[in-house]
Amino acid sequence: MSDKEVADALQKLALEARTLERHLRCLLRSDLPETLVCANGIEGTITQLEGLGRAMDTLAQLAAAE
């Protein structure tokens, strides 16, 4: 595994974390949990958590291959 592959995986992980943070902040500001905006935020958060998990799995695989 190259340094570039590790850097790319870390960069993707950071992007997923920032996006997750934005979704969570949106949920925090929402006054009405039953609104469509909040529902979309929850779905977005779930999607980002999934992406974050995949990115972390990739990093673990890369580290194991070293």
Distance bins in CASP14 RR format, pairs under 12 A and 6 or more apart:
PFRMAT RR
TARGET T0000
AUTHOR 0000-0000-0000
RMODE 2
METHOD distances of the structure
MODEL  1
1 7 0 0 0 0 0 1 0 0 0 0 0
1 8 0 0 0 0 0 1 0 0 0 0 0
1 9 0 0 0 0 1 0 0 0 0 0 0
1 58 0 0 0 0 0 1 0 0 0 0 0
1 59 0 0 0 0 0 1 0 0 0 0 0
1 60 0 0 0 0 0 1 0 0 0 0 0
1 61 0 0 0 0 1 0 0 0 0 0 0
1 62 1 0 1 0 0 0 0 0 0 0 0
1 63 0 0 0 0 1 0 0 0 0 0 0
1 64 0 0 0 0 1 0 0 0 0 0 0
1 65 1 0 1 0 0 0 0 0 0 0 0
1 66 1 0 0 1 0 0 0 0 0 0 0
2 8 0 0 0 0 1 0 0 0 0 0 0
2 9 0 0 0 0 0 1 0 0 0 0 0
2 62 0 0 0 0 1 0 0 0 0 0 0
2 65 0 0 0 0 0 1 0 0 0 0 0
2 66 0 0 0 0 0 1 0 0 0 0 0
3 9 0 0 0 0 0 1 0 0 0 0 0
3 10 0 0 0 0 0 1 0 0 0 0 0
3 62 0 0 0 0 0 1 0 0 0 0 0
3 66 0 0 0 0 0 1 0 0 0 0 0
4 10 0 0 0 0 0 1 0 0 0 0 0
4 11 0 0 0 0 0 1 0 0 0 0 0
4 62 0 0 0 0 0 1 0 0 0 0 0
5 11 0 0 0 0 0 1 0 0 0 0 0
5 12 0 0 0 0 0 1 0 0 0 0 0
5 58 0 0 0 0 1 0 0 0 0 0 0
5 59 0 0 0 0 0 1 0 0 0 0 0
5 61 0 0 0 0 0 1 0 0 0 0 0
5 62 1 0 0 1 0 0 0 0 0 0 0
5 63 0 0 0 0 0 1 0 0 0 0 0
5 65 0 0 0 0 1 0 0 0 0 0 0
5 66 0 0 0 0 0 1 0 0 0 0 0
6 12 0 0 0 0 0 1 0 0 0 0 0
6 13 0 0 0 0 0 1 0 0 0 0 0
6 55 0 0 0 0 0 1 0 0 0 0 0
6 58 0 0 0 0 1 0 0 0 0 0 0
6 59 1 0 0 1 0 0 0 0 0 0 0
6 60 0 0 0 0 0 1 0 0 0 0 0
6 61 0 0 0 0 0 1 0 0 0 0 0
6 62 1 0 1 0 0 0 0 0 0 0 0
6 63 0 0 0 0 1 0 0 0 0 0 0
6 65 0 0 0 0 0 1 0 0 0 0 0
6 66 0 0 0 0 1 0 0 0 0 0 0
7 13 0 0 0 0 0 1 0 0 0 0 0
7 14 0 0 0 0 0 1 0 0 0 0 0
7 59 0 0 0 0 0 1 0 0 0 0 0
7 62 0 0 0 0 0 1 0 0 0 0 0
8 14 0 0 0 0 0 1 0 0 0 0 0
8 15 0 0 0 0 0 1 0 0 0 0 0
8 55 0 0 0 0 0 1 0 0 0 0 0
8 58 0 0 0 0 1 0 0 0 0 0 0
8 59 0 0 0 0 0 1 0 0 0 0 0
8 62 0 0 0 0 1 0 0 0 0 0 0
9 15 0 0 0 0 0 1 0 0 0 0 0
9 16 0 0 0 0 0 1 0 0 0 0 0
9 51 0 0 0 0 0 1 0 0 0 0 0
9 52 0 0 0 0 0 1 0 0 0 0 0
9 53 0 0 0 0 0 1 0 0 0 0 0
9 54 0 0 0 0 0 1 0 0 0 0 0
9 55 1 0 0 1 0 0 0 0 0 0 0
9 56 0 0 0 0 1 0 0 0 0 0 0
9 57 0 0 0 0 1 0 0 0 0 0 0
9 58 1 0 1 0 0 0 0 0 0 0 0
9 59 1 0 1 0 0 0 0 0 0 0 0
9 60 0 0 0 0 1 0 0 0 0 0 0
9 61 0 0 0 0 1 0 0 0 0 0 0
9 62 1 0 1 0 0 0 0 0 0 0 0
9 63 0 0 0 0 1 0 0 0 0 0 0
9 65 0 0 0 0 0 1 0 0 0 0 0
10 16 0 0 0 0 0 1 0 0 0 0 0
10 17 0 0 0 0 0 1 0 0 0 0 0
10 55 0 0 0 0 1 0 0 0 0 0 0
10 56 0 0 0 0 0 1 0 0 0 0 0
10 58 0 0 0 0 1 0 0 0 0 0 0
10 59 1 0 0 1 0 0 0 0 0 0 0
10 62 0 0 0 0 1 0 0 0 0 0 0
10 63 0 0 0 0 0 1 0 0 0 0 0
11 17 0 0 0 0 0 1 0 0 0 0 0
11 18 0 0 0 0 0 1 0 0 0 0 0
11 55 0 0 0 0 1 0 0 0 0 0 0
11 58 0 0 0 0 0 1 0 0 0 0 0
11 59 0 0 0 0 0 1 0 0 0 0 0
12 18 0 0 0 0 0 1 0 0 0 0 0
12 19 0 0 0 0 0 1 0 0 0 0 0
12 48 0 0 0 0 0 1 0 0 0 0 0
12 51 0 0 0 0 1 0 0 0 0 0 0
12 52 0 0 0 0 1 0 0 0 0 0 0
12 53 0 0 0 0 0 1 0 0 0 0 0
12 54 0 0 0 0 1 0 0 0 0 0 0
12 55 1 0 1 0 0 0 0 0 0 0 0
12 56 0 0 0 0 0 1 0 0 0 0 0
12 57 0 0 0 0 0 1 0 0 0 0 0
12 58 1 0 0 1 0 0 0 0 0 0 0
12 59 0 0 0 0 1 0 0 0 0 0 0
12 62 0 0 0 0 0 1 0 0 0 0 0
13 19 0 0 0 0 0 1 0 0 0 0 0
13 20 0 0 0 0 0 1 0 0 0 0 0
13 48 0 0 0 0 0 1 0 0 0 0 0
13 51 0 0 0 0 1 0 0 0 0 0 0
13 52 1 0 0 1 0 0 0 0 0 0 0
13 53 0 0 0 0 1 0 0 0 0 0 0
13 54 0 0 0 0 1 0 0 0 0 0 0
13 55 1 0 1 0 0 0 0 0 0 0 0
13 56 1 0 0 1 0 0 0 0 0 0 0
13 57 0 0 0 0 0 1 0 0 0 0 0
13 58 0 0 0 0 1 0 0 0 0 0 0
13 59 1 0 0 1 0 0 0 0 0 0 0
13 60 0 0 0 0 0 1 0 0 0 0 0
13 62 0 0 0 0 0 1 0 0 0 0 0
14 20 0 0 0 0 0 1 0 0 0 0 0
14 21 0 0 0 0 0 1 0 0 0 0 0
14 52 0 0 0 0 0 1 0 0 0 0 0
14 55 0 0 0 0 1 0 0 0 0 0 0
14 56 0 0 0 0 0 1 0 0 0 0 0
14 59 0 0 0 0 0 1 0 0 0 0 0
15 21 0 0 0 0 0 1 0 0 0 0 0
15 22 0 0 0 0 0 1 0 0 0 0 0
15 48 0 0 0 0 1 0 0 0 0 0 0
15 51 0 0 0 0 1 0 0 0 0 0 0
15 52 0 0 0 0 1 0 0 0 0 0 0
15 55 0 0 0 0 1 0 0 0 0 0 0
16 22 0 0 0 0 0 1 0 0 0 0 0
16 23 0 0 0 0 0 1 0 0 0 0 0
16 44 0 0 0 0 0 1 0 0 0 0 0
16 45 0 0 0 0 0 1 0 0 0 0 0
16 47 0 0 0 0 1 0 0 0 0 0 0
16 48 1 0 1 0 0 0 0 0 0 0 0
16 49 0 0 0 0 1 0 0 0 0 0 0
16 50 0 0 0 0 1 0 0 0 0 0 0
16 51 1 0 1 0 0 0 0 0 0 0 0
16 52 1 0 1 0 0 0 0 0 0 0 0
16 53 1 0 0 1 0 0 0 0 0 0 0
16 54 0 0 0 0 1 0 0 0 0 0 0
16 55 1 0 1 0 0 0 0 0 0 0 0
16 56 0 0 0 0 1 0 0 0 0 0 0
16 57 0 0 0 0 0 1 0 0 0 0 0
16 58 0 0 0 0 0 1 0 0 0 0 0
16 59 0 0 0 0 0 1 0 0 0 0 0
17 23 0 0 0 0 0 1 0 0 0 0 0
17 24 0 0 0 0 0 1 0 0 0 0 0
17 45 0 0 0 0 0 1 0 0 0 0 0
17 48 0 0 0 0 1 0 0 0 0 0 0
17 49 0 0 0 0 0 1 0 0 0 0 0
17 51 0 0 0 0 0 1 0 0 0 0 0
17 52 1 0 0 1 0 0 0 0 0 0 0
17 53 0 0 0 0 0 1 0 0 0 0 0
17 55 0 0 0 0 1 0 0 0 0 0 0
17 56 0 0 0 0 0 1 0 0 0 0 0
18 24 0 0 0 0 0 1 0 0 0 0 0
18 25 0 0 0 0 0 1 0 0 0 0 0
18 48 0 0 0 0 1 0 0 0 0 0 0
18 52 0 0 0 0 0 1 0 0 0 0 0
19 25 0 0 0 0 0 1 0 0 0 0 0
19 26 0 0 0 0 0 1 0 0 0 0 0
19 41 0 0 0 0 0 1 0 0 0 0 0
19 44 0 0 0 0 1 0 0 0 0 0 0
19 45 0 0 0 0 1 0 0 0 0 0 0
19 47 0 0 0 0 1 0 0 0 0 0 0
19 48 1 0 1 0 0 0 0 0 0 0 0
19 49 0 0 0 0 0 1 0 0 0 0 0
19 50 0 0 0 0 0 1 0 0 0 0 0
19 51 0 0 0 0 1 0 0 0 0 0 0
19 52 0 0 0 0 1 0 0 0 0 0 0
19 55 0 0 0 0 0 1 0 0 0 0 0
20 26 0 0 0 0 0 1 0 0 0 0 0
20 27 0 0 0 0 0 1 0 0 0 0 0
20 41 0 0 0 0 0 1 0 0 0 0 0
20 42 0 0 0 0 0 1 0 0 0 0 0
20 44 0 0 0 0 1 0 0 0 0 0 0
20 45 1 0 0 1 0 0 0 0 0 0 0
20 46 0 0 0 0 1 0 0 0 0 0 0
20 47 0 0 0 0 1 0 0 0 0 0 0
20 48 1 0 1 0 0 0 0 0 0 0 0
20 49 1 0 0 1 0 0 0 0 0 0 0
20 50 0 0 0 0 0 1 0 0 0 0 0
20 51 0 0 0 0 1 0 0 0 0 0 0
20 52 1 0 0 1 0 0 0 0 0 0 0
20 53 0 0 0 0 0 1 0 0 0 0 0
20 55 0 0 0 0 0 1 0 0 0 0 0
21 27 0 0 0 0 0 1 0 0 0 0 0
21 28 0 0 0 0 0 1 0 0 0 0 0
21 45 0 0 0 0 1 0 0 0 0 0 0
21 48 0 0 0 0 1 0 0 0 0 0 0
21 49 0 0 0 0 0 1 0 0 0 0 0
21 52 0 0 0 0 0 1 0 0 0 0 0
22 28 0 0 0 0 0 1 0 0 0 0 0
22 29 0 0 0 0 0 1 0 0 0 0 0
22 41 0 0 0 0 1 0 0 0 0 0 0
22 44 0 0 0 0 1 0 0 0 0 0 0
22 45 0 0 0 0 1 0 0 0 0 0 0
22 48 0 0 0 0 1 0 0 0 0 0 0
23 29 0 0 0 0 0 1 0 0 0 0 0
23 30 0 0 0 0 0 1 0 0 0 0 0
23 37 0 0 0 0 0 1 0 0 0 0 0
23 38 0 0 0 0 0 1 0 0 0 0 0
23 39 0 0 0 0 0 1 0 0 0 0 0
23 40 0 0 0 0 1 0 0 0 0 0 0
23 41 1 0 1 0 0 0 0 0 0 0 0
23 42 0 0 0 0 1 0 0 0 0 0 0
23 43 0 0 0 0 1 0 0 0 0 0 0
23 44 1 0 1 0 0 0 0 0 0 0 0
23 45 1 0 1 0 0 0 0 0 0 0 0
23 46 0 0 0 0 1 0 0 0 0 0 0
23 47 0 0 0 0 1 0 0 0 0 0 0
23 48 1 0 1 0 0 0 0 0 0 0 0
23 49 0 0 0 0 1 0 0 0 0 0 0
23 52 0 0 0 0 0 1 0 0 0 0 0
24 30 0 0 0 0 0 1 0 0 0 0 0
24 38 0 0 0 0 0 1 0 0 0 0 0
24 41 0 0 0 0 1 0 0 0 0 0 0
24 42 0 0 0 0 1 0 0 0 0 0 0
24 44 0 0 0 0 1 0 0 0 0 0 0
24 45 1 0 0 1 0 0 0 0 0 0 0
24 46 0 0 0 0 0 1 0 0 0 0 0
24 48 0 0 0 0 1 0 0 0 0 0 0
24 49 0 0 0 0 0 1 0 0 0 0 0
24 52 0 0 0 0 0 1 0 0 0 0 0
25 41 0 0 0 0 0 1 0 0 0 0 0
25 45 0 0 0 0 0 1 0 0 0 0 0
26 33 0 0 0 0 0 1 0 0 0 0 0
26 35 0 0 0 0 0 1 0 0 0 0 0
26 37 1 0 0 1 0 0 0 0 0 0 0
26 38 1 0 0 1 0 0 0 0 0 0 0
26 39 0 0 0 0 0 1 0 0 0 0 0
26 40 0 0 0 0 1 0 0 0 0 0 0
26 41 1 0 1 0 0 0 0 0 0 0 0
26 42 0 0 0 0 1 0 0 0 0 0 0
26 43 0 0 0 0 0 1 0 0 0 0 0
26 44 0 0 0 0 1 0 0 0 0 0 0
26 45 0 0 0 0 1 0 0 0 0 0 0
26 48 0 0 0 0 0 1 0 0 0 0 0
27 33 0 0 0 0 1 0 0 0 0 0 0
27 35 0 0 0 0 0 1 0 0 0 0 0
27 37 0 0 0 0 1 0 0 0 0 0 0
27 38 1 0 0 1 0 0 0 0 0 0 0
27 39 0 0 0 0 0 1 0 0 0 0 0
27 40 0 0 0 0 0 1 0 0 0 0 0
27 41 1 0 1 0 0 0 0 0 0 0 0
27 42 1 0 0 1 0 0 0 0 0 0 0
27 43 0 0 0 0 0 1 0 0 0 0 0
27 44 0 0 0 0 1 0 0 0 0 0 0
27 45 1 0 0 1 0 0 0 0 0 0 0
27 46 0 0 0 0 0 1 0 0 0 0 0
27 48 0 0 0 0 0 1 0 0 0 0 0
28 38 0 0 0 0 0 1 0 0 0 0 0
28 41 0 0 0 0 0 1 0 0 0 0 0
28 42 0 0 0 0 0 1 0 0 0 0 0
28 45 0 0 0 0 0 1 0 0 0 0 0
29 35 0 0 0 0 0 1 0 0 0 0 0
29 37 0 0 0 0 1 0 0 0 0 0 0
29 38 0 0 0 0 1 0 0 0 0 0 0
29 41 0 0 0 0 0 1 0 0 0 0 0
30 36 0 0 0 0 0 1 0 0 0 0 0
30 37 1 0 0 1 0 0 0 0 0 0 0
30 38 1 0 1 0 0 0 0 0 0 0 0
30 39 0 0 0 0 1 0 0 0 0 0 0
30 40 0 0 0 0 0 1 0 0 0 0 0
30 41 0 0 0 0 1 0 0 0 0 0 0
30 42 0 0 0 0 1 0 0 0 0 0 0
30 45 0 0 0 0 0 1 0 0 0 0 0
31 37 0 0 0 0 0 1 0 0 0 0 0
31 38 0 0 0 0 1 0 0 0 0 0 0
32 38 1 0 0 1 0 0 0 0 0 0 0
32 39 0 0 0 0 0 1 0 0 0 0 0
33 39 0 0 0 0 1 0 0 0 0 0 0
33 41 0 0 0 0 0 1 0 0 0 0 0
33 42 0 0 0 0 1 0 0 0 0 0 0
34 42 0 0 0 0 0 1 0 0 0 0 0
35 41 0 0 0 0 1 0 0 0 0 0 0
35 42 0 0 0 0 0 1 0 0 0 0 0
36 42 0 0 0 0 0 1 0 0 0 0 0
36 43 0 0 0 0 0 1 0 0 0 0 0
37 43 0 0 0 0 0 1 0 0 0 0 0
37 44 0 0 0 0 0 1 0 0 0 0 0
38 44 0 0 0 0 0 1 0 0 0 0 0
38 45 0 0 0 0 0 1 0 0 0 0 0
39 45 0 0 0 0 0 1 0 0 0 0 0
39 46 0 0 0 0 0 1 0 0 0 0 0
40 46 0 0 0 0 0 1 0 0 0 0 0
40 47 0 0 0 0 0 1 0 0 0 0 0
41 47 0 0 0 0 1 0 0 0 0 0 0
41 48 0 0 0 0 1 0 0 0 0 0 0
41 49 0 0 0 0 0 1 0 0 0 0 0
42 48 0 0 0 0 0 1 0 0 0 0 0
42 49 0 0 0 0 0 1 0 0 0 0 0
43 49 0 0 0 0 0 1 0 0 0 0 0
43 50 0 0 0 0 0 1 0 0 0 0 0
44 50 0 0 0 0 1 0 0 0 0 0 0
44 51 0 0 0 0 0 1 0 0 0 0 0
44 52 0 0 0 0 0 1 0 0 0 0 0
45 51 0 0 0 0 0 1 0 0 0 0 0
45 52 0 0 0 0 0 1 0 0 0 0 0
46 52 0 0 0 0 0 1 0 0 0 0 0
46 53 0 0 0 0 0 1 0 0 0 0 0
47 53 0 0 0 0 0 1 0 0 0 0 0
47 54 0 0 0 0 0 1 0 0 0 0 0
48 54 0 0 0 0 0 1 0 0 0 0 0
48 55 0 0 0 0 0 1 0 0 0 0 0
49 55 0 0 0 0 0 1 0 0 0 0 0
49 56 0 0 0 0 0 1 0 0 0 0 0
50 56 0 0 0 0 0 1 0 0 0 0 0
50 57 0 0 0 0 0 1 0 0 0 0 0
51 57 0 0 0 0 1 0 0 0 0 0 0
51 58 0 0 0 0 1 0 0 0 0 0 0
52 58 0 0 0 0 0 1 0 0 0 0 0
52 59 0 0 0 0 0 1 0 0 0 0 0
53 59 0 0 0 0 1 0 0 0 0 0 0
53 60 0 0 0 0 1 0 0 0 0 0 0
53 61 0 0 0 0 0 1 0 0 0 0 0
54 60 0 0 0 0 0 1 0 0 0 0 0
54 61 0 0 0 0 0 1 0 0 0 0 0
55 61 0 0 0 0 0 1 0 0 0 0 0
55 62 0 0 0 0 0 1 0 0 0 0 0
56 62 0 0 0 0 0 1 0 0 0 0 0
56 63 0 0 0 0 0 1 0 0 0 0 0
57 63 0 0 0 0 0 1 0 0 0 0 0
57 64 0 0 0 0 0 1 0 0 0 0 0
58 64 0 0 0 0 0 1 0 0 0 0 0
58 65 0 0 0 0 0 1 0 0 0 0 0
59 65 0 0 0 0 0 1 0 0 0 0 0
59 66 0 0 0 0 0 1 0 0 0 0 0
60 66 0 0 0 0 0 1 0 0 0 0 0
END
